[in-house]
């Protein structure tokens, strides 16, 4: 089974360790195993320049083909071997990719422009980290679903969990306006 979304034991204590404000994108997402950050570069001196490029170069949303400033996508893959009886051996793999903007000319910005870029990307990081938290919170349930009972039942249960995760991700984006209600818009 392969599941993909726009926008990945028990939820580990590592989530509690994520700082409210991180100095770099890599540090914000470092605690999420199997997560890759895929940067796309933009440049410009101010939010008007940046917004135009984000509207053109940003990753597309799964829900509506709209371009976003950042997005998190995940792949959940599993395979299984039915041992008969009520025994299903399975393997679960979760990979996440965060598509995130990087400002090519950050060093040449005015202090005010740099502060606005940092505020904006910090809000983006926090929003995408919430997507990752939701994905990681589903992993224990997926593991249990794939281990309990027959493989046919296990796969059906896992598919329901992935469907719910997809709905939860879409609902989170709808409630936050893809993060705009959390500060992922420029203030200039």
SVG drawing of the C-alpha trace seen along z (x, -y; Angstrom):
<svg xmlns="http://www.w3.org/2000/svg" viewBox="-11 -48 36 69">
<polyline fill="none" stroke="black" stroke-width="0.4" points="0.0,0.0 1.3,-3.4 -0.2,-6.6 0.8,-10.1 -0.3,-13.5 0.4,-17.2 1.8,-18.3 4.6,-12.1 6.1,-3.1 4.1,-6.0 4.7,-9.6 8.2,-10.1 9.3,-12.8 11.3,-14.2 8.2,-16.2 8.2,-18.0 11.8,-19.0 11.0,-20.9 11.7,-24.6 9.0,-27.2 11.5,-29.3 14.2,-27.5 17.1,-29.3 17.2,-27.1 14.7,-24.8 17.0,-21.8 17.1,-22.1 13.3,-22.4 12.8,-19.1 15.9,-17.2 13.9,-15.2 11.7,-13.6 13.5,-10.5 13.1,-9.8 12.3,-13.5 14.1,-15.2 14.0,-19.0 13.8,-19.9 14.6,-23.6 13.5,-25.7 15.4,-29.0 14.0,-32.5 15.6,-35.9 14.6,-39.5 14.8,-42.5 11.3,-42.6 8.1,-40.7 6.6,-41.8 9.5,-40.1 9.3,-37.0 5.5,-36.6 5.6,-36.7 8.3,-34.0 6.5,-31.8 3.3,-32.1 5.2,-30.9 7.8,-28.5 6.2,-27.2 5.1,-23.5 1.5,-22.7 -1.1,-21.7 -2.6,-18.2 -6.1,-19.5 -6.5,-22.2 -3.4,-22.6 -2.7,-25.9 1.0,-26.9 2.1,-27.2 5.1,-28.7 5.9,-25.3 4.3,-21.8 4.8,-18.5 4.3,-15.3 4.5,-11.8 4.7,-8.3 3.5,-5.4 4.5,-2.0 4.0,1.4 4.4,5.0 3.2,8.1 3.4,11.9 0.4,13.8 1.6,16.7 -1.8,18.2 -3.9,18.5 -4.2,15.0 -0.5,14.1 0.5,11.4 4.2,10.3 4.5,6.8 7.0,4.0 6.0,0.3 8.1,-2.5 7.2,-6.2 9.1,-8.9 8.4,-12.6 9.6,-15.5 9.2,-19.1 9.4,-21.5 10.6,-24.8 11.8,-28.1 15.4,-29.3 16.3,-33.0 19.3,-33.1 20.3,-36.7 19.4,-36.8 22.8,-38.3 22.2,-41.4 18.8,-42.3 18.1,-45.2 17.7,-44.4 13.9,-45.0 13.6,-42.7 15.7,-40.0 13.5,-40.1 10.4,-39.8 11.8,-36.8 12.8,-35.2 9.4,-35.7 7.7,-34.4 9.9,-31.3 9.6,-30.6 5.8,-30.5 6.2,-28.2 8.4,-25.9 5.9,-25.7 3.1,-24.9 4.9,-22.2 6.2,-20.7 2.5,-20.3 1.9,-18.3 4.9,-16.1 3.6,-15.7 0.3,-14.5 2.0,-12.0 4.2,-10.7 1.3,-10.4 -0.4,-8.0 2.6,-5.6 1.9,-3.6 -1.7,-2.9 -0.4,-1.9 2.1,0.5 -0.6,2.0 -3.1,2.3 -0.5,4.2 0.4,6.6 -3.0,7.6 -4.9,10.4 -5.1,11.6 -3.3,9.7 -6.6,8.9 -8.0,7.3 -4.6,5.6 -4.5,3.9 -8.1,2.7 -7.4,1.2 -4.2,-0.5 -5.9,-1.9 -8.6,-3.4 -5.8,-5.0 -4.2,-6.5 -7.5,-7.8 -8.2,-9.5 -4.6,-11.0 -5.3,-12.4 -8.5,-14.0 -6.9,-15.3 -4.1,-16.9 -6.6,-18.5 -8.7,-19.7 -5.7,-21.3 -4.8,-23.2 -8.5,-24.3 -8.6,-25.5 -5.4,-27.4 -5.7,-28.6 -2.6,-26.6 -0.9,-28.5 -2.0,-32.0 -3.9,-32.3 -0.6,-31.4 1.5,-34.1 2.6,-32.5 1.9,-35.7 4.1,-38.8 3.3,-41.8 4.5,-44.5"/>
</svg>
